[in-house]
Amino acid sequence: MNDVYNVRLETSRLILREVRIEDKDDFESLRLSTQMDPNTIQGIWYDYKSDSAKLCADAVSDQKENPRKRTFLAITLKDSPDKFIGFIKTMLEEMIWEGKPAYVDLSYNIHADYQNNGYVSEAAFAFIDYLFKTFNFDYINATSHIKNRPSHKVLYRLGFKRHGGVVKKYNSSRSKFELTKEDFYKALSKR
């Protein structure tokens, strides 16, 4: 059973668990693997530059202090639950987006060695289901670099729709997406 203070989700191939301080070396490996393609660098690396240890420490601290504001999970393989291969997270945005509160901003990243295996989609379906059921959000937002087609493909598979134009975020141009609860459960039923 999950609660907002101790999140652990399982899929057929993955375990999504809270980030731990011990993940810092795997975070660094992830950062270095995605740095090869500037279109796939997620905003988190912009925020933390190269300090993976600080990123892990802040993630652990933030989850405990305000779980509704940030949920930050490590993506691991079921057969290697201590091996961090990526992350998925949300941040409660306190801004207004298109005239509505932008409840949740979704982010994810997967190590280059594990891409193109459907892990991000699998993790995201479980994570978004948890978010809608636990926090009762009406919708979730995401942004993705305008040239990051693999990320756009994942978002569409999850039921997200392009929403508006382009926004400047993390010093880059990013496409805006929105996912309603109804669209998500429609996409989930097609899996």
Backbone as ProteinMPNN parsed JSONL, in Angstrom:
{"seq_chain_A": "MNDVYNVRLETSRLILREVRIEDKDDFESLRLSTQMDPNTIQGIWYDYKSDSAKLCADAVSDQKENPRKRTFLAITLKDSPDKFIGFIKTMLEEMIWEGKPAYVDLSYNIHADYQNNGYVSEAAFAFIDYLFKTFNFDYINATSHIKNRPSHKVLYRLGFKRHGGVVKKYNSSRSKFELTKEDFYKALSKR", "coords_chain_A": {"N_chain_A": [[0.84, -1.183, 0.0], [0.571, 2.189, -0.835], [1.543, 5.391, 0.389], [1.752, 8.933, 0.756], [4.205, 9.342, 1.865], [5.827, 7.159, 1.61], [6.523, 5.882, -1.058], [6.2, 3.286, -3.338], [6.068, 1.71, -6.287], [5.049, -0.887, -8.502], [5.536, -2.488, -11.626], [5.162, -4.769, -14.374], [7.842, -5.125, -15.1], [9.345, -3.298, -13.68], [10.41, -1.439, -10.757], [9.392, 1.337, -9.016], [10.721, 3.511, -6.851], [11.396, 5.528, -3.945], [13.867, 8.067, -4.291], [17.211, 7.661, -3.174], [20.007, 8.643, -1.138], [22.141, 7.04, -1.786], [21.895, 6.718, -4.495], [23.389, 8.546, -5.882], [25.729, 8.125, -7.49], [24.698, 6.662, -9.63], [22.911, 8.558, -10.588], [24.743, 10.417, -11.546], [25.916, 8.933, -13.613], [23.671, 8.679, -15.254], [23.244, 11.386, -15.901], [25.566, 11.933, -17.371], [25.215, 10.163, -19.48], [22.995, 11.165, -20.854], [23.849, 13.613, -21.575], [25.068, 13.616, -23.984], [23.273, 14.123, -26.042], [21.918, 17.109, -26.526], [19.212, 17.673, -26.768], [17.823, 15.947, -25.154], [18.388, 16.505, -22.562], [17.138, 16.964, -19.437], [15.288, 19.348, -17.467], [16.128, 19.177, -14.84], [18.881, 18.819, -14.738], [19.739, 21.235, -15.584], [19.018, 22.804, -13.434], [20.676, 21.775, -11.392], [23.224, 21.774, -12.368], [26.149, 20.087, -12.34], [25.981, 18.616, -10.043], [25.302, 15.847, -8.758], [25.198, 14.575, -6.267], [24.161, 16.561, -4.555], [21.68, 16.893, -5.775], [20.457, 14.378, -5.246], [20.394, 14.471, -2.416], [18.736, 16.726, -1.998], [16.386, 15.808, -3.233], [15.632, 13.653, -1.577], [15.246, 15.002, 0.855], [13.232, 16.917, 0.142], [11.066, 15.238, -0.536], [10.336, 14.173, 1.912], [9.721, 16.441, 3.434], [7.679, 17.828, 2.057], [5.607, 16.095, 0.545], [3.484, 16.413, -1.228], [4.21, 18.495, -2.83], [6.499, 17.673, -4.26], [7.24, 14.678, -5.849], [9.525, 12.254, -6.259], [10.867, 9.725, -7.933], [12.953, 6.856, -8.243], [13.652, 4.888, -11.069], [13.862, 1.509, -11.382], [15.019, -1.745, -12.395], [13.111, -4.731, -11.957], [14.567, -7.053, -11.48], [16.921, -6.0, -10.573], [16.768, -4.149, -8.22], [18.307, -2.255, -6.84], [19.713, -0.93, -8.724], [19.721, 1.989, -10.246], [18.136, 3.208, -13.021], [16.938, 5.354, -14.114], [14.729, 8.215, -13.683], [11.573, 9.461, -12.498], [9.484, 12.183, -11.994], [7.444, 14.582, -10.258], [6.478, 17.959, -9.934], [4.831, 20.233, -8.031], [3.576, 22.949, -9.451], [3.461, 26.366, -8.771], [2.424, 28.266, -10.363], [0.457, 29.998, -12.812], [-0.958, 28.544, -15.62], [-2.002, 29.008, -18.795], [-4.276, 30.227, -17.733], [-5.153, 28.487, -15.778], [-4.495, 26.772, -12.664], [-1.342, 25.25, -12.672], [-1.219, 22.489, -11.817], [0.552, 20.004, -11.712], [3.79, 19.281, -12.837], [5.308, 17.103, -14.949], [8.267, 15.154, -15.172], [10.88, 13.183, -16.608], [13.572, 10.849, -17.08], [15.802, 8.616, -18.636], [18.513, 6.361, -18.49], [20.858, 6.253, -21.15], [21.626, 3.671, -21.949], [19.385, 2.17, -21.458], [17.31, 3.062, -22.949], [14.609, 3.062, -25.386], [13.221, 0.743, -24.755], [10.74, 0.83, -23.738], [10.567, 1.456, -21.058], [10.215, 4.018, -19.866], [7.578, 4.728, -20.612], [6.163, 2.631, -19.38], [6.814, 3.039, -16.665], [5.754, 5.624, -16.376], [2.974, 5.271, -16.84], [2.244, 3.804, -14.515], [3.022, 5.625, -12.517], [1.56, 7.992, -13.066], [-1.044, 7.038, -12.776], [-0.977, 6.503, -10.015], [-0.617, 9.185, -9.119], [-3.026, 10.489, -9.968], [-4.915, 9.005, -8.508], [-4.064, 9.269, -5.836], [-3.671, 12.031, -5.259], [-5.739, 13.25, -6.502], [-5.679, 15.007, -8.721], [-6.814, 17.09, -11.415], [-5.628, 17.378, -13.863], [-2.446, 16.962, -15.532], [0.584, 18.54, -16.338], [3.201, 18.785, -18.798], [6.406, 19.526, -20.153], [8.499, 19.474, -23.003], [11.574, 19.424, -24.718], [11.542, 21.082, -27.825], [12.614, 19.627, -29.945], [12.8, 17.051, -29.073], [11.735, 14.363, -30.016], [11.398, 11.574, -29.241], [10.55, 11.866, -26.552], [8.18, 13.312, -26.923], [6.695, 11.354, -28.221], [6.379, 9.462, -26.165], [4.8, 11.006, -24.394], [2.46, 11.39, -25.939], [1.63, 8.711, -26.147], [0.89, 8.265, -23.522], [-1.406, 9.696, -23.404], [-1.308, 12.439, -23.334], [-1.86, 15.713, -24.692], [-0.855, 18.125, -27.107], [-0.596, 21.392, -25.943], [-1.226, 24.49, -26.455], [1.397, 26.75, -27.428], [4.84, 27.218, -27.613], [7.033, 27.276, -24.862], [9.462, 29.057, -22.968], [11.751, 27.438, -21.042], [14.042, 26.251, -18.669], [16.132, 27.397, -20.05], [15.658, 26.805, -22.728], [13.656, 26.144, -25.684], [10.487, 24.797, -25.319], [7.938, 22.403, -25.905], [4.521, 22.469, -24.899], [2.436, 20.321, -23.019], [-0.598, 18.684, -22.016], [-2.412, 16.601, -19.806], [-5.445, 15.169, -19.18], [-7.405, 13.62, -16.613], [-9.387, 11.973, -17.674], [-8.459, 11.542, -20.352], [-6.096, 10.202, -19.779], [-6.954, 7.757, -18.555], [-8.33, 6.702, -20.657], [-6.234, 6.24, -22.493], [-4.793, 4.405, -20.96], [-6.544, 2.24, -20.91], [-6.254, 1.266, -23.451], [-3.901, -0.065, -23.543]], "CA_chain_A": [[0.0, 0.0, 0.0], [1.348, 3.415, -0.926], [1.061, 6.636, 0.945], [2.558, 10.018, 0.185], [5.51, 9.397, 2.505], [6.588, 5.948, 1.353], [5.999, 5.472, -2.355], [6.825, 2.172, -4.046], [5.142, 1.223, -7.297], [5.608, -1.98, -9.287], [4.934, -2.87, -12.897], [5.627, -6.123, -14.699], [9.303, -5.179, -15.218], [10.006, -2.202, -12.974], [10.064, -0.942, -9.424], [9.579, 2.772, -8.833], [10.909, 3.708, -5.411], [11.923, 6.846, -3.614], [15.293, 8.302, -4.51], [18.031, 7.56, -1.966], [21.333, 9.259, -1.227], [23.036, 6.068, -2.421], [21.699, 6.769, -5.948], [24.125, 9.67, -6.469], [26.631, 7.705, -8.574], [23.856, 6.313, -10.778], [22.438, 9.842, -11.118], [25.836, 10.994, -12.328], [26.003, 8.134, -14.841], [22.522, 9.091, -16.072], [23.517, 12.734, -16.401], [26.599, 11.85, -18.404], [24.699, 9.434, -20.651], [22.051, 11.993, -21.599], [24.5, 14.857, -21.967], [25.518, 13.492, -25.368], [22.268, 14.714, -26.918], [21.379, 18.245, -25.777], [17.753, 17.719, -26.831], [17.217, 15.081, -24.151], [18.736, 16.93, -21.211], [15.951, 17.422, -18.729], [15.458, 20.561, -16.692], [16.771, 18.969, -13.552], [20.325, 19.003, -14.862], [19.927, 22.687, -15.677], [18.916, 23.322, -12.067], [21.73, 21.296, -10.504], [24.505, 21.768, -13.084], [26.759, 18.755, -12.342], [26.061, 18.163, -8.659], [24.361, 14.747, -8.565], [25.058, 14.309, -4.834], [23.22, 17.556, -4.015], [20.378, 16.558, -6.336], [19.9, 13.266, -4.465], [20.113, 14.944, -1.059], [17.56, 17.588, -2.053], [15.217, 14.988, -3.562], [15.258, 12.915, -0.369], [14.742, 15.986, 1.805], [11.965, 17.482, -0.346], [9.996, 14.239, -0.468], [9.903, 14.022, 3.305], [9.184, 17.694, 3.957], [6.454, 18.243, 1.378], [5.387, 15.091, -0.495], [2.533, 16.841, -2.248], [4.892, 19.422, -3.74], [7.43, 16.947, -5.125], [7.375, 13.229, -5.753], [10.714, 11.989, -7.063], [11.075, 8.283, -7.826], [13.953, 6.161, -9.045], [13.171, 3.776, -11.895], [14.797, 0.391, -11.299], [14.523, -3.003, -12.948], [12.697, -5.629, -10.881], [15.632, -8.015, -11.155], [18.051, -5.246, -10.005], [16.101, -2.989, -7.606], [19.248, -1.251, -6.349], [20.334, -0.284, -9.88], [18.953, 3.145, -10.694], [18.309, 3.39, -14.471], [16.296, 6.598, -14.511], [13.846, 8.79, -12.671], [10.335, 10.112, -12.9], [9.15, 13.063, -10.877], [6.491, 15.666, -10.447], [6.675, 19.159, -9.122], [3.634, 21.052, -7.976], [3.92, 24.298, -9.895], [2.612, 27.37, -8.151], [2.202, 29.317, -11.353], [-0.773, 29.83, -13.583], [-0.641, 28.157, -16.99], [-3.203, 29.105, -19.624], [-5.392, 30.644, -16.913], [-5.497, 27.467, -14.792], [-3.341, 26.374, -11.853], [-0.611, 24.191, -13.369], [-1.048, 21.539, -10.724], [1.706, 19.129, -11.657], [4.676, 19.247, -13.994], [5.919, 15.788, -15.009], [9.588, 15.037, -15.79], [11.464, 11.84, -16.551], [14.801, 10.65, -17.83], [16.261, 7.225, -18.553], [19.897, 6.2, -18.93], [20.949, 5.933, -22.585], [21.729, 2.218, -22.126], [18.076, 1.535, -21.223], [16.294, 3.704, -23.78], [13.968, 2.286, -26.459], [12.705, -0.521, -24.233], [9.416, 1.077, -23.185], [10.612, 1.625, -19.605], [9.646, 5.303, -19.45], [6.112, 4.63, -20.731], [5.686, 1.708, -18.345], [6.925, 3.743, -15.38], [4.849, 6.774, -16.369], [1.59, 4.812, -16.652], [2.064, 3.479, -13.095], [3.205, 6.839, -11.72], [0.426, 8.905, -13.291], [-2.195, 6.408, -12.12], [-0.791, 6.793, -8.596], [-0.85, 10.618, -8.882], [-4.453, 10.805, -10.085], [-5.665, 8.359, -7.42], [-3.62, 9.719, -4.516], [-3.803, 13.466, -5.066], [-6.981, 13.678, -7.141], [-5.46, 16.1, -9.664], [-7.67, 17.069, -12.604], [-4.777, 17.244, -15.042], [-1.003, 17.018, -15.324], [1.289, 19.211, -17.426], [4.579, 18.404, -19.082], [7.059, 20.234, -21.244], [9.578, 18.691, -23.595], [12.317, 20.188, -25.706], [10.787, 21.023, -29.08], [13.205, 18.64, -30.86], [12.908, 15.748, -28.422], [10.629, 13.542, -30.543], [11.102, 10.393, -28.42], [9.759, 12.278, -25.395], [6.83, 13.634, -27.421], [6.037, 10.063, -28.496], [5.969, 8.923, -24.855], [3.693, 11.809, -23.88], [1.253, 11.056, -26.711], [1.23, 7.352, -25.757], [0.258, 8.376, -22.207], [-2.672, 10.414, -23.543], [-1.105, 13.886, -23.333], [-2.132, 16.446, -25.93], [-0.164, 19.407, -27.206], [-1.443, 22.404, -25.329], [-0.637, 25.812, -26.674], [2.586, 26.861, -28.255], [6.15, 26.895, -27.07], [7.373, 28.041, -23.672], [10.885, 29.065, -22.617], [11.945, 26.839, -19.737], [15.373, 25.664, -18.571], [16.975, 28.024, -21.063], [15.421, 26.203, -24.042], [12.272, 26.192, -26.156], [9.855, 23.532, -24.973], [6.528, 22.23, -26.254], [3.666, 22.271, -23.732], [1.486, 19.218, -23.111], [-1.516, 18.557, -20.887], [-3.086, 15.311, -19.704], [-6.584, 15.138, -18.255], [-7.65, 12.318, -16.017], [-10.176, 11.208, -18.643], [-7.59, 11.123, -21.456], [-5.139, 9.209, -19.28], [-7.58, 6.447, -18.372], [-8.633, 6.219, -22.007], [-4.973, 5.691, -23.008], [-4.458, 3.233, -20.152], [-7.422, 1.122, -21.309], [-5.816, 0.78, -24.763], [-2.6, -0.762, -23.408]], "C_chain_A": [[0.884, 1.246, 0.0], [0.696, 4.524, -0.117], [2.0, 7.718, 0.422], [3.944, 10.092, 0.803], [6.38, 8.188, 2.186], [6.09, 5.338, 0.049], [6.861, 4.355, -2.937], [5.77, 1.627, -4.995], [5.822, 0.107, -8.074], [4.81, -2.167, -10.565], [5.437, -4.278, -13.196], [7.153, -6.225, -14.738], [10.058, -4.218, -14.307], [9.549, -2.06, -11.537], [10.357, 0.554, -9.44], [9.62, 2.989, -7.332], [11.453, 5.101, -5.175], [13.423, 6.904, -3.882], [16.006, 8.245, -3.169], [19.371, 8.253, -2.207], [22.29, 8.333, -1.976], [22.912, 6.057, -3.956], [22.602, 7.789, -6.634], [25.053, 9.257, -7.605], [25.85, 7.317, -9.825], [23.238, 7.562, -11.405], [23.504, 10.465, -12.009], [26.01, 10.243, -13.652], [24.867, 8.489, -15.803], [22.778, 10.462, -16.693], [24.524, 12.702, -17.539], [26.077, 11.147, -19.66], [23.771, 10.296, -21.486], [22.683, 13.28, -22.088], [24.969, 14.815, -23.423], [24.548, 14.143, -26.347], [21.601, 15.861, -26.176], [19.854, 18.33, -25.822], [17.093, 16.852, -25.767], [17.574, 15.475, -22.727], [17.498, 17.513, -20.547], [16.291, 18.625, -17.858], [16.207, 20.377, -15.396], [18.274, 19.183, -13.629], [20.644, 20.491, -15.001], [19.926, 23.284, -14.27], [20.133, 22.977, -11.217], [23.118, 21.287, -11.128], [25.062, 20.342, -13.06], [26.773, 18.118, -10.964], [25.012, 17.087, -8.356], [24.153, 14.419, -7.088], [24.068, 15.277, -4.2], [21.809, 17.283, -4.517], [19.717, 15.437, -5.534], [19.517, 13.716, -3.057], [18.862, 15.818, -1.031], [16.294, 16.791, -2.347], [14.718, 14.244, -2.338], [14.632, 13.862, 0.644], [13.371, 16.526, 1.396], [10.812, 16.502, -0.239], [9.449, 14.117, 0.941], [9.208, 15.281, 3.82], [7.847, 18.079, 3.325], [6.139, 17.29, 0.229], [4.377, 15.509, -1.554], [3.203, 17.768, -3.265], [5.823, 18.69, -4.706], [7.386, 15.458, -4.818], [8.462, 12.849, -6.743], [11.071, 10.521, -6.888], [12.187, 7.803, -8.745], [13.243, 5.073, -9.838], [14.246, 2.701, -11.83], [14.167, -0.824, -11.971], [14.167, -3.928, -11.792], [13.812, -6.598, -10.495], [16.892, -7.339, -10.614], [17.524, -4.0, -9.304], [17.036, -1.936, -7.018], [19.916, -0.495, -7.479], [19.389, 0.756, -10.437], [19.189, 3.336, -12.189], [17.67, 4.681, -14.977], [15.457, 7.149, -13.382], [12.571, 9.285, -13.335], [9.92, 10.96, -11.715], [8.045, 14.027, -11.259], [6.879, 16.797, -9.517], [5.378, 19.935, -9.175], [4.043, 22.475, -8.319], [2.946, 25.287, -9.268], [2.409, 28.552, -9.08], [0.857, 29.078, -12.023], [-0.372, 29.579, -15.03], [-1.938, 28.182, -17.779], [-4.442, 29.417, -18.779], [-5.831, 29.642, -15.855], [-4.282, 27.188, -13.909], [-2.653, 25.195, -12.538], [-0.225, 23.093, -12.397], [0.276, 20.795, -10.706], [2.485, 19.212, -12.956], [5.447, 17.933, -13.93], [7.269, 15.856, -15.714], [10.058, 13.597, -15.672], [12.745, 11.834, -17.36], [15.247, 9.213, -17.612], [17.681, 7.168, -19.107], [19.91, 5.747, -20.386], [21.006, 4.424, -22.84], [20.386, 1.499, -22.012], [16.959, 2.158, -22.051], [15.781, 2.739, -24.847], [13.544, 0.887, -26.034], [11.31, -0.368, -23.637], [9.399, 1.309, -21.685], [9.98, 2.935, -19.14], [8.122, 5.251, -19.526], [5.536, 3.758, -19.627], [5.711, 2.371, -16.968], [5.906, 4.866, -15.292], [3.395, 6.36, -16.202], [1.324, 4.512, -15.176], [2.095, 4.735, -12.228], [2.014, 7.783, -11.858], [-0.846, 8.342, -12.671], [-2.143, 6.673, -10.613], [-1.117, 8.262, -8.291], [-2.334, 10.967, -8.933], [-5.247, 10.213, -8.916], [-5.309, 8.916, -6.05], [-3.925, 11.19, -4.261], [-5.049, 14.061, -5.717], [-6.801, 14.928, -8.012], [-6.439, 15.97, -10.822], [-6.86, 16.886, -13.881], [-3.322, 17.376, -14.631], [-0.395, 17.687, -16.555], [2.665, 18.6, -17.616], [5.11, 19.344, -20.149], [8.169, 19.328, -21.745], [10.273, 19.559, -24.633], [11.655, 20.01, -27.07], [11.343, 19.996, -30.07], [13.299, 17.236, -30.27], [11.717, 14.858, -28.817], [10.369, 12.272, -29.732], [10.259, 10.728, -27.178], [8.334, 12.63, -25.805], [6.043, 12.346, -27.652], [5.541, 9.415, -27.195], [4.755, 9.681, -24.334], [2.393, 11.511, -24.624], [0.726, 9.664, -26.33], [0.489, 7.363, -24.415], [-1.088, 9.094, -22.254], [-2.536, 11.923, -23.494], [-1.457, 14.455, -24.705], [-1.319, 17.724, -25.914], [-1.119, 20.479, -26.714], [-0.772, 23.761, -25.498], [0.625, 25.724, -27.499], [3.836, 26.386, -27.555], [6.414, 27.819, -25.887], [8.89, 27.988, -23.487], [11.012, 28.527, -21.198], [13.3, 26.156, -19.743], [16.274, 26.15, -19.702], [16.826, 27.368, -22.441], [13.951, 26.36, -24.414], [11.639, 24.814, -25.976], [8.389, 23.539, -25.395], [5.751, 21.94, -24.979], [2.658, 21.157, -24.02], [0.607, 19.211, -21.867], [-2.196, 17.198, -20.961], [-4.23, 15.427, -18.708], [-6.726, 13.721, -17.718], [-8.398, 11.416, -17.006], [-9.307, 10.689, -19.786], [-6.578, 10.069, -21.01], [-5.782, 7.833, -19.167], [-8.057, 5.855, -19.695], [-7.387, 5.572, -22.617], [-4.585, 4.421, -22.272], [-5.291, 2.029, -20.574], [-7.018, 0.532, -22.652], [-4.517, -0.003, -24.708], [-2.751, -2.241, -23.528]], "O_chain_A": [[1.844, 1.327, 0.766], [-0.524, 4.583, 0.036], [2.954, 7.411, -0.292], [4.789, 10.841, 0.311], [7.576, 8.208, 2.476], [5.318, 4.379, 0.064], [8.084, 4.469, -3.017], [4.718, 1.148, -4.57], [7.034, 0.145, -8.284], [3.587, -2.025, -10.588], [6.072, -4.904, -12.348], [7.708, -7.284, -14.446], [11.278, -4.316, -14.177], [8.462, -2.495, -11.155], [11.444, 0.979, -9.833], [8.659, 2.684, -6.626], [11.916, 5.767, -6.101], [14.142, 5.918, -3.72], [15.487, 8.713, -2.155], [19.801, 8.422, -3.348], [23.154, 8.801, -2.718], [23.739, 5.45, -4.637], [22.583, 7.887, -7.861], [25.155, 9.977, -8.598], [26.277, 7.603, -10.944], [23.06, 7.619, -12.622], [23.207, 10.976, -13.089], [26.226, 10.862, -14.693], [25.074, 8.587, -17.012], [22.546, 10.659, -17.886], [24.344, 13.373, -18.555], [26.459, 11.502, -20.775], [23.758, 10.174, -22.711], [22.109, 13.968, -22.932], [25.236, 15.856, -24.023], [24.971, 14.662, -27.38], [20.793, 15.619, -25.279], [19.259, 19.005, -24.982], [15.902, 17.015, -25.505], [17.11, 14.843, -21.778], [16.894, 18.456, -21.058], [17.458, 18.875, -17.556], [16.848, 21.305, -14.903], [18.876, 19.681, -12.678], [21.707, 20.944, -14.577], [20.732, 24.16, -13.957], [20.576, 23.794, -10.409], [24.081, 20.848, -10.5], [24.493, 19.463, -13.706], [27.514, 17.16, -10.742], [23.967, 17.376, -7.773], [23.055, 14.027, -6.692], [23.228, 14.869, -3.398], [20.845, 17.428, -3.765], [18.541, 15.539, -5.183], [18.44, 13.38, -2.565], [18.021, 15.67, -0.145], [15.241, 17.069, -1.773], [13.515, 14.205, -2.083], [13.595, 13.548, 1.227], [12.455, 16.584, 2.217], [9.698, 16.891, 0.111], [8.242, 13.975, 1.138], [8.225, 15.196, 4.556], [6.973, 18.608, 4.012], [6.371, 17.625, -0.932], [4.418, 15.0, -2.674], [2.8, 17.813, -4.427], [5.913, 19.074, -5.872], [7.485, 15.043, -3.663], [8.328, 13.099, -7.941], [11.526, 10.113, -5.82], [12.34, 8.279, -9.87], [12.336, 4.415, -9.328], [15.401, 2.946, -12.18], [12.946, -0.919, -12.1], [14.839, -3.919, -10.76], [13.979, -6.923, -9.32], [17.839, -8.028, -10.233], [17.808, -2.889, -9.751], [16.594, -0.825, -6.726], [20.619, 0.485, -7.231], [18.366, 0.42, -11.034], [20.319, 3.6, -12.599], [17.845, 5.053, -16.137], [15.468, 6.627, -12.267], [12.505, 9.495, -14.547], [9.993, 10.518, -10.568], [7.761, 14.247, -12.436], [7.51, 16.608, -8.477], [4.884, 20.256, -10.256], [4.769, 23.123, -7.566], [1.738, 25.051, -9.247], [2.244, 29.689, -8.639], [0.213, 28.053, -11.802], [0.446, 30.304, -15.596], [-2.873, 27.45, -17.458], [-5.533, 28.929, -19.074], [-6.776, 29.904, -15.111], [-3.148, 27.35, -14.361], [-3.319, 24.241, -12.941], [0.956, 22.812, -12.189], [1.049, 20.949, -9.761], [1.906, 19.212, -14.043], [6.162, 17.68, -12.961], [7.407, 16.534, -16.733], [9.676, 12.882, -14.746], [12.971, 12.695, -18.21], [15.083, 8.664, -16.522], [18.005, 7.85, -20.079], [19.07, 4.95, -20.802], [20.484, 3.952, -23.851], [20.264, 0.345, -22.424], [15.79, 1.817, -21.872], [16.425, 1.74, -25.167], [13.511, -0.038, -26.846], [10.758, -1.324, -23.091], [8.324, 1.356, -21.087], [9.282, 2.958, -18.126], [7.446, 5.688, -18.595], [4.532, 4.112, -19.01], [4.75, 2.277, -16.204], [5.263, 5.046, -14.258], [2.649, 7.032, -15.491], [0.294, 4.92, -14.64], [1.286, 4.884, -11.312], [1.521, 8.312, -10.862], [-1.642, 9.089, -12.102], [-3.155, 7.028, -10.008], [-1.812, 8.553, -7.318], [-2.844, 11.657, -8.05], [-6.156, 10.86, -8.396], [-6.18, 9.022, -5.187], [-4.383, 11.556, -3.179], [-5.371, 15.23, -5.508], [-7.667, 15.802, -8.036], [-6.848, 14.863, -11.171], [-7.343, 16.314, -14.858], [-3.006, 17.837, -13.534], [-0.816, 17.425, -17.682], [3.218, 17.978, -16.709], [4.348, 19.889, -20.948], [8.709, 18.514, -20.995], [9.629, 20.334, -25.34], [11.252, 18.902, -27.425], [10.613, 19.539, -30.949], [13.829, 16.329, -30.913], [10.805, 14.642, -28.018], [9.206, 11.915, -29.546], [9.366, 9.968, -26.802], [7.384, 12.281, -25.106], [4.862, 12.266, -27.314], [4.429, 8.89, -27.136], [3.787, 9.068, -23.883], [1.337, 11.393, -24.001], [-0.483, 9.469, -26.206], [-0.426, 6.569, -24.198], [-1.825, 9.103, -21.268], [-3.538, 12.631, -23.599], [-1.364, 13.776, -25.727], [-1.112, 18.335, -24.865], [-2.307, 20.466, -27.036], [0.143, 24.114, -24.755], [0.874, 24.731, -28.183], [3.88, 25.297, -26.982], [6.06, 28.997, -25.914], [9.524, 26.985, -23.814], [10.447, 29.092, -20.262], [13.667, 25.536, -20.741], [17.079, 25.389, -20.238], [17.768, 27.376, -23.234], [13.113, 26.669, -23.568], [12.181, 23.802, -26.42], [7.693, 24.545, -25.26], [6.246, 21.255, -24.084], [2.104, 21.065, -25.116], [1.015, 19.673, -20.802], [-2.516, 16.708, -22.045], [-4.016, 15.742, -17.537], [-6.227, 12.76, -18.302], [-8.072, 10.238, -17.149], [-9.405, 9.517, -20.15], [-6.244, 9.158, -21.767], [-5.215, 6.845, -19.635], [-8.171, 4.636, -19.827], [-7.468, 4.486, -23.19], [-4.103, 3.467, -22.884], [-4.784, 0.908, -20.59], [-7.401, -0.595, -22.965], [-4.079, -0.549, -25.721], [-1.764, -2.972, -23.439]]}, "name": "protein", "num_of_chains": 1, "seq": "MNDVYNVRLETSRLILREVRIEDKDDFESLRLSTQMDPNTIQGIWYDYKSDSAKLCADAVSDQKENPRKRTFLAITLKDSPDKFIGFIKTMLEEMIWEGKPAYVDLSYNIHADYQNNGYVSEAAFAFIDYLFKTFNFDYINATSHIKNRPSHKVLYRLGFKRHGGVVKKYNSSRSKFELTKEDFYKALSKR"}
